[in-house]
Amino acid sequence: QVQLVESGGGLVQAGGSLRLSCATSRSIFSRTNVLGWYRQVPGQQREFIAAIVKGAATKYADSVKDRFSISRDSNKNTIYLQMNSLRPEDTADYLCDAAILGEADYWGQGTQVIVSS
């Protein structure tokens, strides 16, 4: 059973923008301590991109700081990743993660982002 559903990926030219969404259930959203975005290129390790905690504090990887922004909408049980000034090296599958204390992390199936040069 899929617990998190990502959307918003696609093909974009370098310098463009995309906004990714990750929707989950109220049960998961309300119990989650940290919600985050990761990305993965086939054959490479999964890379942390951004995270937001319940108190709305955020953390970013150096590679996306000042270009990407993570936010949450508690009314919609959804987090977002606004990606600006996209680069070809941002091409990857983007996955969201819900970390709940005492439970295994929940992961979505990912949404593909392709940035053309």
KAQUIQUI-V678658 format. One record per pair of residues at least 24 apart in sequence whose ideal C-beta (glycine too) atoms are under 10 Angstrom apart, sorted by the first residue. I is the first residue (numbers start at 0). J is the second residue. Records with the same first field share a line. If there is no record, write none. Layout:
BEGIN
I=J ; J
END
This chain:
BEGIN
1=105 ; 106 ; 107 ; 108
2=26 ; 27 ; 97 ; 105 ; 106 ; 107
3=27 ; 28 ; 31 ; 34 ; 76 ; 77 ; 78 ; 94 ; 95 ; 96 ; 97 ; 104 ; 105 ; 106 ; 107 ; 108 ; 109
4=77 ; 95 ; 107 ; 108 ; 110
5=36 ; 78 ; 80 ; 92 ; 93 ; 94 ; 95 ; 106 ; 107 ; 108 ; 109 ; 110 ; 111
6=77 ; 107 ; 110
7=79 ; 80 ; 81 ; 82 ; 93 ; 110 ; 112
8=82 ; 91 ; 92 ; 93 ; 109 ; 110 ; 111 ; 112 ; 113
9=110 ; 111 ; 112 ; 113 ; 114
10=90 ; 111 ; 112 ; 113 ; 114 ; 115
11=82 ; 85 ; 89 ; 90 ; 112 ; 113 ; 114 ; 115
12=85 ; 87 ; 114 ; 115 ; 116
13=84 ; 85 ; 86 ; 87 ; 88 ; 89 ; 114 ; 115 ; 116
14=83 ; 84 ; 85 ; 86 ; 114 ; 116
15=82 ; 83 ; 84 ; 85 ; 114 ; 115
16=66 ; 67 ; 81 ; 82 ; 83 ; 84 ; 85
17=67 ; 80 ; 81 ; 82 ; 83 ; 85 ; 89 ; 93 ; 110 ; 112 ; 114
18=68 ; 70 ; 79 ; 80 ; 81 ; 82 ; 83
19=48 ; 67 ; 69 ; 78 ; 79 ; 80 ; 81 ; 82 ; 93 ; 94 ; 95 ; 109 ; 110 ; 112
20=72 ; 75 ; 77 ; 78 ; 79 ; 80 ; 95 ; 110
21=69 ; 71 ; 76 ; 77 ; 78 ; 79 ; 80 ; 93 ; 94 ; 95 ; 96 ; 97 ; 107 ; 110
22=72 ; 75 ; 76 ; 77 ; 78 ; 79 ; 95 ; 107
23=75 ; 76 ; 77 ; 78 ; 95 ; 97 ; 105 ; 107
24=76 ; 97 ; 105
25=73 ; 75 ; 76
26=76
27=76 ; 97 ; 99 ; 102 ; 105
28=53 ; 71 ; 72 ; 73 ; 75 ; 76 ; 77 ; 78 ; 97
29=53 ; 73 ; 76 ; 99
30=97 ; 99 ; 100 ; 101 ; 102
31=71 ; 76 ; 78 ; 96 ; 97 ; 98 ; 99 ; 100 ; 102 ; 104 ; 105
32=97 ; 98 ; 99 ; 100 ; 101 ; 102
33=58 ; 96 ; 97 ; 98 ; 99 ; 100 ; 104
34=69 ; 71 ; 77 ; 78 ; 95 ; 96 ; 97 ; 98 ; 105
35=69 ; 78 ; 80 ; 94 ; 95 ; 96 ; 97 ; 98 ; 104
36=60 ; 63 ; 67 ; 69 ; 78 ; 79 ; 80 ; 82 ; 93 ; 94 ; 95 ; 96 ; 107
37=91 ; 92 ; 93 ; 94 ; 95 ; 96 ; 106 ; 107 ; 109
38=62 ; 63 ; 80 ; 89 ; 90 ; 91 ; 92 ; 93 ; 94 ; 109 ; 112
39=91 ; 92 ; 93 ; 94 ; 109
40=88 ; 90 ; 91 ; 92
41=91 ; 92
43=91
45=91 ; 92 ; 94 ; 96 ; 106
46=91
47=96
48=80 ; 82 ; 89 ; 91 ; 93 ; 94 ; 95
49=78 ; 80 ; 81 ; 82 ; 95
50=78 ; 96 ; 98
51=78 ; 79 ; 80
52=98
62=86 ; 88 ; 89
63=89
69=95
80=110 ; 112
82=112 ; 114
85=112 ; 113 ; 114 ; 115
86=114 ; 116
87=113 ; 114 ; 115 ; 116
88=114 ; 116
89=113 ; 114
90=114 ; 115 ; 116
END
